[in-house]
């Protein structure tokens, strides 16, 4: 029998962390119980994948545990109904784990909708227009034992770049890749058991997922969620909840900076020590504003769909506004001539090539537009140059 800690949701549940005050293990146990008590859900998942359309919340663990080893498609709430329908069809999804509000955006189709608004207490399964409530409240969590594991090579999550439209491929990640992302994020931010993170970005953003959920739960820390995002409420929570690690995108940090300037008072959050902006474009002016208003550097982290975290202005190094940072932990990078594949000298522009455990496994259906591999290296379309100080900057 495989080590349960080789599976992404159970490794996170075993860390002893909490989400909004609820043990992560209780959310995972709810997913296991859901499968035991819902025959319609089991039937819909036979030979098919699951999908997840959820806000930042512990119910992600419920959905992953209830997926029962099947790869789960991460859907974005920003995608339109037609795009969601194409992705569900391409991935051959049998059940979607969502909430009642987000589920209203799903297209009609041959799949069950599992509403997790009240998890880990109850879930609502909707199949063929019939709703049934499943009691999940009698479980007591999971008793997970075993040695720490690098992770299974089986498929776990499927990501999609919604911005790419109809041509966007579905990208598969293994349990090993996701656990590597989590450990890299934990290393990059020096996660401590007493830390709290404010999670504002949805699970469909794998880079943010690593920083806000996976890293914290894997090492027994606390996740506090905020959905929908509101800048004033975010500022209040950062100050009142003892947030140590803050992760968002450029728009969120810009809105929070505006809120601080409007109230005319700098951030009063002595516990805050790491701010990570998961975005390809972060203006140095935003980083300067954030530092002035909070006293904390705003550090950029970025990647691509096939490798969600590639570069990071990690707190172990001086912050370099205007650059993409240094290689993310466990990631190896080279800059090569885009035509010949030959390495270029430091300082010369070229295409970024990526290698590491956190890189994707394959594509659903292997579309022709897929990025290519060469001797284990992933050839990306990102154009960069490496500076003398080891940081990488984008080339237009």
Beta strands, then each sheet from edge to edge (+ up, - down):
strand 1: 18-19
strand 2: 22-23
strand 3: 49-53
strand 4: 72-74
strand 5: 93-98
strand 6: 112-115
strand 7: 122-127
strand 8: 130-135
strand 9: 155-160
strand 10: 170-174
strand 11: 196-199
strand 12: 222-225
strand 13: 245-248
strand 14: 274-278
strand 15: 298-304
strand 16: 307-312
strand 17: 326-327
strand 18: 331-336
strand 19: 350-356
strand 20: 362-363
strand 21: 373-374
strand 22: 377-386
strand 23: 392-394
sheet 1: 2+ 1- 12- 11- 13- 14- 15- 16+ 17-
sheet 2: 8+ 7- 6+ 5+ 3+ 4+ 9+ 10- 20+
sheet 3: 18+ 19- 22+ 21-
sheet 4: 18+ 19- 22+ 23-
end
